[in-house]
């Protein structure tokens, strides 16, 4: 796996941390057809003695994301890897059940041409409505079940996507009763 590691908040990522990440990510290599070509982005930071680790793994239309925080960087990595492995298991299971006919799956990895990308753009704070950041991303056409799966894998309460059935921008969201809702324009 190609692991791109960066440290935020002036954190120097040591060779020992990189080696530990390599060892941990080798654990999930079985999920991928070509683990050597799979790219992963890992961001580490320390703020007020809280060690945070975030990993982003693109899989075709799907982006897996896991983030953990603790008082120790190695413990944060371990917890993040556990979360990522659970997401991969869930993805492998669900892709086979719900949308296996739309994406070709080999070894747990979806074969798709488009990759979801996300760029974070810092924005100046407004006094009345403090806007912390703006995210920009490419919206690839997908079906509602794919959008719900993406939302679940990211751990978000909603997900904006280009609806492949209607060619419109739509939003899926998790309702308070645990069901899902869809917002689309008329």
N, C-alpha and C positions, 0 to 999 in steps of 0.2 A: 504494500500500500504506500501511496505517496502521501505523507502526512506533512501538511504545511502548518507550522506552529508559530504563533506570534504572542508576544507578551504585551499586555496593556498596562497603563499606569506605571511606566518605567520599569517593568519587570523584565529581568534578564532570564531567559529560559536556558537553564544549564544543560550540558550534555547528559547528565544523569536523568533529568526530567524527560528529555527527548528519547533516551534509551528506554525509560519506563513506559512512555507512550507507545513506542514501537512494539514492545513486548505485549502490552495490553491490547493493541489493535490487531495483533496477529491472532488473537482469540476469536475475532469475528471474521477472519479471512474466508472461512468456509461458506459464508453467505454469498460470496461473489464469484462469478465465472472467471474473471481475470483479476485476482486481488492485486497483482503488481501494478495494474493500470488504474485502479480505483483511487480517487483523490479524496482526501479528508482535510478539512480546515479546523484547526484547534486554536482557540483563543484562551489564554490564561491571564488572570489578573489577581492582584492582592489589594484589597481596600480595607483599611482599619482592621487588619489581622484576619480578614475573611478571604480565604483562598477560593477563587472561582475558576471553573473550567467549562468551556462550551465547545461542542463538536458539531460540525455541519457535514452531512454526507449526502451528496446529490445522487439520486437514483432515477434517471429519466425525468418524468414529470414530478416525482416525489422528492422532497427534501427532508431527510431525517435530521432532527436537532435534539441534542441532549445537553443539559446544563446542570451543574451541581455546585454547591458552596459548602465549605466546612472550615474548620480551624487549621487544616493540614492539606497541602496541595496533593499529596499522594492519596489521601482519603477521598478528596474531591474527584480525582481521576478515577479511582475505583468505583465510586457511586455513579459517576457519569457513564462509565463503561457498562455497568449493570443496566442502567436505564436505556442505553443505546442498544444493547443486546435484546432487551425485552421488546423494544420498538421493531427491531429487525425480525424477531420471531412473529410478532403481531402482523407486520407487513407481509411476510412470507405466507402466513396463514390466510389473511384477508384477500391478498391479491389472487390467490388460488380460488377462493370462494366467490368473490363478488365481481371482480373485473378482470379475471384471467383471460376472458375472451377478447379484451381490448388490448392487453399488453402481453407480449410473449415473455414468459418467465423461464429462466434457466438458472438453476442453482439458487433460487431466491432473489435473483436480481432482475428487475424489469428492463427489458430491451426497448428503449424509446429514443427517439431522435432529439427531442427537445429537453433542455435542462432548465429548471427553475433557478433564476438567479435573483439575488437580493442585494441592493446597495443601500447603505444607510447614509443619509445626507444630514449633517448637523444643521440645525436651524436656530436663529436667535430667539431668545425667549420673549414672549409678549406678556405685558403686565397683567392684562385682563384674563387671557386664556393662555397659560404657559404651555407652549408647544415644545416638547423636549427633542423630538427628532421626526424626520420624514423618511419613510421607506419607499423605495422605487424598485419595482421588479417587473420582469417580463411575464405577461399572463398568457400561458399556453392554453389552447382549448382543451377542456376536459369535461367529462360527464359528472353529474352530481355525486355519485358514489365515490369517484376518484377525489373530488374536492373534499368530501367528508373525511376520507382516509387521510388526505394531506393535512387537514385541520387537526385530526387526532394525533398524527405523528409529530406535528409541531407543538402540540400541547396548547393550542390556542382555543379561544371561545368562538371565534368566527374565522372565515377564510374568504377572501375575494378572489374570483376566478372568471375566466372567459368560458361561458357555457357553450359546449360543443353542439348542443341541440338547438339553441336559440340564437347563437352568434351574438349574445349580449353579455355585458358584465353582470355577474350575479354574486350573491353572498350566501354562504351557508353558515349557520350558527347553531350552537347548542342551547336548547331551551332549558328553563329551570327544572322541568319535569324529566330531563335526561334525553328527550327526543331531539330531533334536528329540525331546523326550519330553513326555508329558502326565500331569499329576497331577490326579486328581479323586477326590472322596469316593464311598463306596459307597452 
